Amino acid sequence: MYLNKEIKKKIFKKHGKSEIDTGSTEGQIALFSHRIDHLSNHLKNNQKDFNTERSLVKLVGKRRQLLDYLKTKDIERYRSIISELSLRK
């Protein structure tokens, strides 16, 4: 599988507060970004996979909600996660 425990720990350690803090907003945004990249690459090869396309749209929406939440709570943390993950609005 593309997303195992070690990869998750590495993502949360780099972007979250710690390895075991899976609830931090930055960690969740980074995890969603990793999953979005994986699904985007899958859809490049399989254009007619509509279930994956729907899942991708839902993940993008969840990430957008978390980014909007972070923007209202703490603009500096929002700016740092945007620059780390090279996202754009």
MARLUMRO-40342 format. One record per atom (N, C-alpha, C): atom name; residue number from 1; residue in three letters; chain; z, y, x. Coordinates in nm, 2 decimals. Example, Ala and Ser with C-alpha at 12.3 -4.5 7.8 and 13.67 -1.06 7.14 Angstrom:
<nodes>
<N, 1, ala, A, <0.78, -0.57, 1.32>>;
<CA, 1, ala, A, <0.78, -0.45, 1.23>>;
<C, 1, ala, A, <0.78, -0.33, 1.32>>;
<N, 2, ser, A, <0.71, -0.22, 1.28>>;
<CA, 2, ser, A, <0.71, -0.11, 1.37>>;
<C, 2, ser, A, <0.79, 0.00, 1.29>>;
</nodes>
This chain:
<nodes>
<N, 1, met, A, <0.00, -0.12, 0.08>>;
<CA, 1, met, A, <0.00, 0.00, 0.00>>;
<C, 1, met, A, <0.00, 0.12, 0.09>>;
<N, 2, tyr, A, <-0.06, 0.23, 0.04>>;
<CA, 2, tyr, A, <-0.07, 0.35, 0.12>>;
<C, 2, tyr, A, <0.06, 0.43, 0.13>>;
<N, 3, leu, A, <0.15, 0.40, 0.05>>;
<CA, 3, leu, A, <0.28, 0.48, 0.05>>;
<C, 3, leu, A, <0.40, 0.39, 0.05>>;
<N, 4, asn, A, <0.45, 0.36, 0.17>>;
<CA, 4, asn, A, <0.56, 0.27, 0.18>>;
<C, 4, asn, A, <0.69, 0.35, 0.22>>;
<N, 5, lys, A, <0.80, 0.28, 0.24>>;
<CA, 5, lys, A, <0.93, 0.35, 0.26>>;
<C, 5, lys, A, <0.93, 0.43, 0.39>>;
<N, 6, glu, A, <0.86, 0.38, 0.49>>;
<CA, 6, glu, A, <0.86, 0.46, 0.62>>;
<C, 6, glu, A, <0.78, 0.59, 0.60>>;
<N, 7, ile, A, <0.67, 0.59, 0.53>>;
<CA, 7, ile, A, <0.59, 0.71, 0.51>>;
<C, 7, ile, A, <0.67, 0.81, 0.43>>;
<N, 8, lys, A, <0.74, 0.76, 0.32>>;
<CA, 8, lys, A, <0.82, 0.85, 0.24>>;
<C, 8, lys, A, <0.93, 0.91, 0.32>>;
<N, 9, lys, A, <1.00, 0.83, 0.40>>;
<CA, 9, lys, A, <1.11, 0.88, 0.48>>;
<C, 9, lys, A, <1.06, 0.99, 0.58>>;
<N, 10, lys, A, <0.94, 0.97, 0.64>>;
<CA, 10, lys, A, <0.88, 1.06, 0.73>>;
<C, 10, lys, A, <0.85, 1.20, 0.66>>;
<N, 11, ile, A, <0.79, 1.18, 0.54>>;
<CA, 11, ile, A, <0.76, 1.30, 0.46>>;
<C, 11, ile, A, <0.88, 1.38, 0.42>>;
<N, 12, phe, A, <0.99, 1.31, 0.37>>;
<CA, 12, phe, A, <1.11, 1.38, 0.33>>;
<C, 12, phe, A, <1.19, 1.44, 0.45>>;
<N, 13, lys, A, <1.18, 1.37, 0.57>>;
<CA, 13, lys, A, <1.25, 1.42, 0.69>>;
<C, 13, lys, A, <1.18, 1.55, 0.73>>;
<N, 14, lys, A, <1.05, 1.55, 0.73>>;
<CA, 14, lys, A, <0.97, 1.67, 0.78>>;
<C, 14, lys, A, <0.98, 1.79, 0.68>>;
<N, 15, his, A, <0.97, 1.76, 0.55>>;
<CA, 15, his, A, <0.96, 1.88, 0.46>>;
<C, 15, his, A, <1.09, 1.90, 0.38>>;
<N, 16, gly, A, <1.17, 1.79, 0.36>>;
<CA, 16, gly, A, <1.29, 1.80, 0.28>>;
<C, 16, gly, A, <1.41, 1.84, 0.37>>;
<N, 17, lys, A, <1.53, 1.83, 0.31>>;
<CA, 17, lys, A, <1.65, 1.86, 0.39>>;
<C, 17, lys, A, <1.69, 1.75, 0.48>>;
<N, 18, ser, A, <1.67, 1.62, 0.43>>;
<CA, 18, ser, A, <1.70, 1.50, 0.51>>;
<C, 18, ser, A, <1.61, 1.39, 0.46>>;
<N, 19, glu, A, <1.63, 1.27, 0.53>>;
<CA, 19, glu, A, <1.55, 1.15, 0.49>>;
<C, 19, glu, A, <1.59, 1.10, 0.35>>;
<N, 20, ile, A, <1.71, 1.12, 0.32>>;
<CA, 20, ile, A, <1.76, 1.06, 0.19>>;
<C, 20, ile, A, <1.76, 1.16, 0.08>>;
<N, 21, asp, A, <1.73, 1.28, 0.10>>;
<CA, 21, asp, A, <1.73, 1.38, 0.00>>;
<C, 21, asp, A, <1.59, 1.39, -0.07>>;
<N, 22, thr, A, <1.57, 1.30, -0.16>>;
<CA, 22, thr, A, <1.44, 1.29, -0.22>>;
<C, 22, thr, A, <1.42, 1.38, -0.34>>;
<N, 23, gly, A, <1.52, 1.45, -0.37>>;
<CA, 23, gly, A, <1.52, 1.54, -0.49>>;
<C, 23, gly, A, <1.48, 1.69, -0.45>>;
<N, 24, ser, A, <1.47, 1.72, -0.32>>;
<CA, 24, ser, A, <1.44, 1.86, -0.29>>;
<C, 24, ser, A, <1.30, 1.89, -0.33>>;
<N, 25, thr, A, <1.29, 2.01, -0.37>>;
<CA, 25, thr, A, <1.16, 2.06, -0.42>>;
<C, 25, thr, A, <1.05, 2.05, -0.32>>;
<N, 26, glu, A, <1.08, 2.09, -0.20>>;
<CA, 26, glu, A, <0.98, 2.09, -0.09>>;
<C, 26, glu, A, <0.94, 1.94, -0.06>>;
<N, 27, gly, A, <1.03, 1.85, -0.06>>;
<CA, 27, gly, A, <1.00, 1.71, -0.04>>;
<C, 27, gly, A, <0.91, 1.65, -0.14>>;
<N, 28, gln, A, <0.94, 1.69, -0.27>>;
<CA, 28, gln, A, <0.86, 1.64, -0.38>>;
<C, 28, gln, A, <0.72, 1.70, -0.37>>;
<N, 29, ile, A, <0.71, 1.82, -0.34>>;
<CA, 29, ile, A, <0.57, 1.89, -0.33>>;
<C, 29, ile, A, <0.49, 1.82, -0.21>>;
<N, 30, ala, A, <0.56, 1.79, -0.10>>;
<CA, 30, ala, A, <0.49, 1.73, 0.01>>;
<C, 30, ala, A, <0.45, 1.58, -0.03>>;
<N, 31, leu, A, <0.53, 1.51, -0.10>>;
<CA, 31, leu, A, <0.49, 1.38, -0.15>>;
<C, 31, leu, A, <0.38, 1.38, -0.24>>;
<N, 32, phe, A, <0.38, 1.47, -0.34>>;
<CA, 32, phe, A, <0.27, 1.49, -0.43>>;
<C, 32, phe, A, <0.14, 1.52, -0.36>>;
<N, 33, ser, A, <0.15, 1.61, -0.26>>;
<CA, 33, ser, A, <0.03, 1.65, -0.18>>;
<C, 33, ser, A, <-0.03, 1.53, -0.11>>;
<N, 34, his, A, <0.06, 1.44, -0.05>>;
<CA, 34, his, A, <0.01, 1.32, 0.02>>;
<C, 34, his, A, <-0.06, 1.23, -0.08>>;
<N, 35, arg, A, <0.00, 1.21, -0.20>>;
<CA, 35, arg, A, <-0.06, 1.13, -0.30>>;
<C, 35, arg, A, <-0.19, 1.19, -0.35>>;
<N, 36, ile, A, <-0.20, 1.32, -0.37>>;
<CA, 36, ile, A, <-0.32, 1.39, -0.41>>;
<C, 36, ile, A, <-0.43, 1.37, -0.31>>;
<N, 37, asp, A, <-0.40, 1.38, -0.18>>;
<CA, 37, asp, A, <-0.50, 1.36, -0.08>>;
<C, 37, asp, A, <-0.56, 1.22, -0.09>>;
<N, 38, his, A, <-0.47, 1.12, -0.10>>;
<CA, 38, his, A, <-0.51, 0.98, -0.11>>;
<C, 38, his, A, <-0.60, 0.96, -0.23>>;
<N, 39, leu, A, <-0.57, 1.01, -0.35>>;
<CA, 39, leu, A, <-0.65, 0.99, -0.47>>;
<C, 39, leu, A, <-0.78, 1.06, -0.46>>;
<N, 40, ser, A, <-0.78, 1.18, -0.39>>;
<CA, 40, ser, A, <-0.91, 1.25, -0.38>>;
<C, 40, ser, A, <-1.00, 1.17, -0.29>>;
<N, 41, asn, A, <-0.95, 1.11, -0.18>>;
<CA, 41, asn, A, <-1.04, 1.03, -0.10>>;
<C, 41, asn, A, <-1.09, 0.91, -0.18>>;
<N, 42, his, A, <-1.01, 0.85, -0.26>>;
<CA, 42, his, A, <-1.05, 0.74, -0.34>>;
<C, 42, his, A, <-1.16, 0.78, -0.44>>;
<N, 43, leu, A, <-1.15, 0.89, -0.50>>;
<CA, 43, leu, A, <-1.25, 0.94, -0.59>>;
<C, 43, leu, A, <-1.38, 0.98, -0.53>>;
<N, 44, lys, A, <-1.38, 1.01, -0.40>>;
<CA, 44, lys, A, <-1.51, 1.04, -0.34>>;
<C, 44, lys, A, <-1.59, 0.91, -0.33>>;
<N, 45, asn, A, <-1.53, 0.79, -0.32>>;
<CA, 45, asn, A, <-1.61, 0.67, -0.31>>;
<C, 45, asn, A, <-1.63, 0.61, -0.45>>;
<N, 46, asn, A, <-1.54, 0.64, -0.54>>;
<CA, 46, asn, A, <-1.55, 0.58, -0.68>>;
<C, 46, asn, A, <-1.55, 0.69, -0.78>>;
<N, 47, gln, A, <-1.67, 0.74, -0.81>>;
<CA, 47, gln, A, <-1.68, 0.86, -0.90>>;
<C, 47, gln, A, <-1.65, 0.82, -1.04>>;
<N, 48, lys, A, <-1.67, 0.70, -1.08>>;
<CA, 48, lys, A, <-1.65, 0.66, -1.22>>;
<C, 48, lys, A, <-1.51, 0.61, -1.25>>;
<N, 49, asp, A, <-1.42, 0.62, -1.17>>;
<CA, 49, asp, A, <-1.28, 0.57, -1.19>>;
<C, 49, asp, A, <-1.21, 0.68, -1.26>>;
<N, 50, phe, A, <-1.22, 0.68, -1.40>>;
<CA, 50, phe, A, <-1.16, 0.79, -1.48>>;
<C, 50, phe, A, <-1.01, 0.78, -1.49>>;
<N, 51, asn, A, <-0.95, 0.66, -1.48>>;
<CA, 51, asn, A, <-0.80, 0.65, -1.48>>;
<C, 51, asn, A, <-0.74, 0.72, -1.36>>;
<N, 52, thr, A, <-0.80, 0.70, -1.24>>;
<CA, 52, thr, A, <-0.76, 0.77, -1.12>>;
<C, 52, thr, A, <-0.78, 0.92, -1.13>>;
<N, 53, glu, A, <-0.89, 0.96, -1.19>>;
<CA, 53, glu, A, <-0.91, 1.10, -1.21>>;
<C, 53, glu, A, <-0.81, 1.17, -1.30>>;
<N, 54, arg, A, <-0.77, 1.10, -1.40>>;
<CA, 54, arg, A, <-0.67, 1.15, -1.49>>;
<C, 54, arg, A, <-0.53, 1.16, -1.42>>;
<N, 55, ser, A, <-0.50, 1.05, -1.34>>;
<CA, 55, ser, A, <-0.37, 1.06, -1.26>>;
<C, 55, ser, A, <-0.37, 1.17, -1.16>>;
<N, 56, leu, A, <-0.49, 1.20, -1.10>>;
<CA, 56, leu, A, <-0.50, 1.31, -1.01>>;
<C, 56, leu, A, <-0.47, 1.44, -1.08>>;
<N, 57, val, A, <-0.53, 1.46, -1.19>>;
<CA, 57, val, A, <-0.51, 1.58, -1.27>>;
<C, 57, val, A, <-0.36, 1.60, -1.30>>;
<N, 58, lys, A, <-0.30, 1.49, -1.34>>;
<CA, 58, lys, A, <-0.15, 1.50, -1.38>>;
<C, 58, lys, A, <-0.07, 1.53, -1.26>>;
<N, 59, leu, A, <-0.10, 1.47, -1.14>>;
<CA, 59, leu, A, <-0.03, 1.50, -1.02>>;
<C, 59, leu, A, <-0.04, 1.65, -0.97>>;
<N, 60, val, A, <-0.16, 1.70, -0.99>>;
<CA, 60, val, A, <-0.19, 1.84, -0.95>>;
<C, 60, val, A, <-0.11, 1.93, -1.04>>;
<N, 61, gly, A, <-0.10, 1.90, -1.17>>;
<CA, 61, gly, A, <-0.02, 1.97, -1.26>>;
<C, 61, gly, A, <0.13, 1.97, -1.23>>;
<N, 62, lys, A, <0.18, 1.85, -1.19>>;
<CA, 62, lys, A, <0.32, 1.84, -1.15>>;
<C, 62, lys, A, <0.35, 1.92, -1.03>>;
<N, 63, arg, A, <0.26, 1.92, -0.93>>;
<CA, 63, arg, A, <0.28, 1.99, -0.81>>;
<C, 63, arg, A, <0.28, 2.14, -0.84>>;
<N, 64, arg, A, <0.19, 2.18, -0.93>>;
<CA, 64, arg, A, <0.18, 2.33, -0.96>>;
<C, 64, arg, A, <0.31, 2.37, -1.03>>;
<N, 65, gln, A, <0.36, 2.29, -1.12>>;
<CA, 65, gln, A, <0.49, 2.33, -1.18>>;
<C, 65, gln, A, <0.60, 2.34, -1.08>>;
<N, 66, leu, A, <0.61, 2.25, -0.98>>;
<CA, 66, leu, A, <0.71, 2.26, -0.88>>;
<C, 66, leu, A, <0.69, 2.39, -0.79>>;
<N, 67, leu, A, <0.57, 2.42, -0.76>>;
<CA, 67, leu, A, <0.54, 2.54, -0.68>>;
<C, 67, leu, A, <0.58, 2.66, -0.76>>;
<N, 68, asp, A, <0.55, 2.67, -0.89>>;
<CA, 68, asp, A, <0.58, 2.78, -0.97>>;
<C, 68, asp, A, <0.74, 2.80, -0.98>>;
<N, 69, tyr, A, <0.81, 2.69, -0.99>>;
<CA, 69, tyr, A, <0.95, 2.69, -1.00>>;
<C, 69, tyr, A, <1.01, 2.74, -0.87>>;
<N, 70, leu, A, <0.96, 2.69, -0.75>>;
<CA, 70, leu, A, <1.00, 2.74, -0.62>>;
<C, 70, leu, A, <0.97, 2.88, -0.60>>;
<N, 71, lys, A, <0.86, 2.93, -0.65>>;
<CA, 71, lys, A, <0.82, 3.07, -0.64>>;
<C, 71, lys, A, <0.92, 3.16, -0.71>>;
<N, 72, thr, A, <0.97, 3.12, -0.83>>;
<CA, 72, thr, A, <1.06, 3.20, -0.90>>;
<C, 72, thr, A, <1.20, 3.20, -0.84>>;
<N, 73, lys, A, <1.24, 3.08, -0.78>>;
<CA, 73, lys, A, <1.37, 3.07, -0.73>>;
<C, 73, lys, A, <1.39, 3.13, -0.59>>;
<N, 74, asp, A, <1.29, 3.10, -0.50>>;
<CA, 74, asp, A, <1.31, 3.15, -0.36>>;
<C, 74, asp, A, <1.17, 3.16, -0.30>>;
<N, 75, ile, A, <1.12, 3.29, -0.29>>;
<CA, 75, ile, A, <0.98, 3.31, -0.25>>;
<C, 75, ile, A, <0.96, 3.28, -0.10>>;
<N, 76, glu, A, <1.07, 3.28, -0.02>>;
<CA, 76, glu, A, <1.05, 3.25, 0.12>>;
<C, 76, glu, A, <1.03, 3.10, 0.14>>;
<N, 77, arg, A, <1.10, 3.02, 0.07>>;
<CA, 77, arg, A, <1.08, 2.87, 0.07>>;
<C, 77, arg, A, <0.94, 2.84, 0.02>>;
<N, 78, tyr, A, <0.89, 2.91, -0.08>>;
<CA, 78, tyr, A, <0.76, 2.89, -0.14>>;
<C, 78, tyr, A, <0.66, 2.92, -0.03>>;
<N, 79, arg, A, <0.67, 3.03, 0.04>>;
<CA, 79, arg, A, <0.57, 3.07, 0.14>>;
<C, 79, arg, A, <0.57, 2.97, 0.25>>;
<N, 80, ser, A, <0.69, 2.92, 0.29>>;
<CA, 80, ser, A, <0.69, 2.83, 0.40>>;
<C, 80, ser, A, <0.62, 2.70, 0.37>>;
<N, 81, ile, A, <0.65, 2.65, 0.25>>;
<CA, 81, ile, A, <0.59, 2.52, 0.21>>;
<C, 81, ile, A, <0.44, 2.53, 0.19>>;
<N, 82, ile, A, <0.39, 2.65, 0.14>>;
<CA, 82, ile, A, <0.25, 2.67, 0.13>>;
<C, 82, ile, A, <0.18, 2.67, 0.27>>;
<N, 83, ser, A, <0.24, 2.74, 0.36>>;
<CA, 83, ser, A, <0.18, 2.74, 0.50>>;
<C, 83, ser, A, <0.19, 2.61, 0.57>>;
<N, 84, glu, A, <0.30, 2.53, 0.55>>;
<CA, 84, glu, A, <0.31, 2.40, 0.62>>;
<C, 84, glu, A, <0.21, 2.30, 0.56>>;
<N, 85, leu, A, <0.19, 2.30, 0.43>>;
<CA, 85, leu, A, <0.10, 2.21, 0.38>>;
<C, 85, leu, A, <-0.05, 2.26, 0.37>>;
<N, 86, ser, A, <-0.06, 2.38, 0.41>>;
<CA, 86, ser, A, <-0.19, 2.45, 0.40>>;
<C, 86, ser, A, <-0.25, 2.44, 0.26>>;
<N, 87, leu, A, <-0.17, 2.48, 0.16>>;
<CA, 87, leu, A, <-0.22, 2.49, 0.02>>;
<C, 87, leu, A, <-0.26, 2.63, -0.01>>;
<N, 88, arg, A, <-0.33, 2.65, -0.11>>;
<CA, 88, arg, A, <-0.37, 2.79, -0.15>>;
<C, 88, arg, A, <-0.36, 2.79, -0.30>>;
<N, 89, lys, A, <-0.34, 2.91, -0.35>>;
<CA, 89, lys, A, <-0.33, 2.93, -0.49>>;
<C, 89, lys, A, <-0.46, 2.97, -0.55>>;
</nodes>
